[in-house]
Amino acid sequence: MNLKPEIEACFAELKDIRQYLHSCPEVGLETVETVAFVKNKLDDFGISYENIGVNSLLAKVDGSEAGKTIAFRADMDALETTEETGLPYESKVVGRMHACGHDGHTTTMLAFARYLADHRNFKGTVLLLFQSGEEGFGGALKVIEDGLFEKYDIDSMFGLHNWPGYAENQIVIHHGACMASEDRFDLVIRGKSGHASVPHLCVEPFAAVADFIKGAQTIIPRKISAHDKAVISITQVHGGSAYNIIPDEVIVRGNVRTTADDVQDTIEESLGQLAKGIATTYGVEAEFTYNRKHPVLINSTPEPAIKAAARIVGEENVLTNELPAMGSEDYAFYMQKTKGCFAWIGNGKDSAVIHNSKYDFNDDIILVGATFFAEIFEEVMQQV
């Protein structure tokens, strides 16, 4: 691999930083100590910064001349998972661990920050966003709501995520959809409760629920093209309190993933129609709500990232025809505001999967990720 020598020379220190961050994970929007640590490092590099969102941090590196502004993003938050790696730098916080590699992403961004601090001979401005709350806490939206795109005219934005199952010298970059949308729905079926021995005197909700669950599974094969990707999963059913009582209410919850906006629209409409039809058929009340949590992550301009990746790992190791992942990413909200790209860096073919208690970020790919950001920077920004 063709790594930046300046970044490679700092590997021992970067490894120590990553393993330190791994040992003290913070969850959600409460990344107070992580932000303080990042600020100290940016101070050392002579890079200015400002608070943004909720416990997120925006660093700014100005070039020697005015020009366009580009941005890079790294997430910082951990998960509520008990670590079982047995590593010497294992999480010191019971019930919390960096099981998605955001400790590595933060370190990768710090490595890139140091590189920028020593290479300011360019036209324009580079923004480095250290984001809290990616894991379902709305961190990206908090940043956007705090005025990121009003304060800065961002020409393009780039992000990355480590990806188990791919080799350390592989970089995956999609054209178009990269990661799925995530939607959540709730259905409350209300009938009339009574004794189980006299169901004819009740309005029993479970039969309606059973038909809703069955009907939901027909939406994708009958209303969605076989060329599109979509998933509808029923994840919760709650109702009843005793063996001999028919309850008056049953709650159904579920999760929807798609990789196209029109498919998302079709599924929301179809689930709503199904709930209404079942209410009429069974004489129950059906209260249906649908929440679009994350949009589809669309890579609108992957070309600079593809060129940058090829210079590092060779064209044969830049994979551009992989299927999008059905997991979601709040980086998608940034891609609704500006053009850009999100890439996957291989974490090793034998790596444990993310969100697993035995997962660990591969320190070797800090160099790959930081060099990747540096190469994108050089590809996009006009050098003086």
Secondary structure, 3 states (H helix, E strand, C coil): CCCCHHHHCCHHHHHHHHHHHHHCCCECCCCHHHHHHHHHHHHHHCCEEEEECCCEEEEEEECCEEEEEEEEEEECCEECCCCCCCCCCCCCCCCCECCCCHHHHHHHHHHHHHHHHCCCCEEEEEEEEEECCCCCCCHHHHHHHCCHHHHCCEEEEEEEEEECCCCCCCEEECCEEEECEEEEEEEEEECECEECCCHHHCECCHHHHHHHHHHHHHHHHHHCCCCCCEEEEEEEEEECCCCCEECCEEEEEEEEEECCHHHHHHHHHHHHHHHHHHHHHHCCEEEEEEEEEECCEEECCCHHHHHHHHHHHCHHHEECCCCCECCCCCCHHHHCCCEEEEEEEECCCCCCCCCCCCCCCCCCHHHHHHHHHHHHHHHHCCEC
